[in-house]
Amino acid sequence: MPWWPAAGGDVTWTHVEESVAVVGLDDDTARRIGARYEQDAVFAWDPRRWRLLECEGDHQVTSGWSVTVPVPVPVPDERGGPA
């Protein structure tokens, strides 16, 4: 299965944990892998929702999600004028 390095953190990004993102896992497999690595929970995303899955049970928390794209800001050239 394809996977990529990932990280998760709190809102201020002061507490960050290294992780991996894996495509194609079903919930039970994701929970088993999380439990094997002593995780309390794992994240699951699909086009409609974001979920936090408990590894040692079947509890989950579901939320929506969105992507935010920053607006480009023009960078002045070396003379101070617009680029």
ABEGO torsion letter per residue (X at the ends): XBBBBBBBBBAAGABBBBBBBBBGBBAAAAAAAAAAAGBABBBBBBAABBBBBBAABABBBBBBBBBBBBBBBBBBBAAGBBX
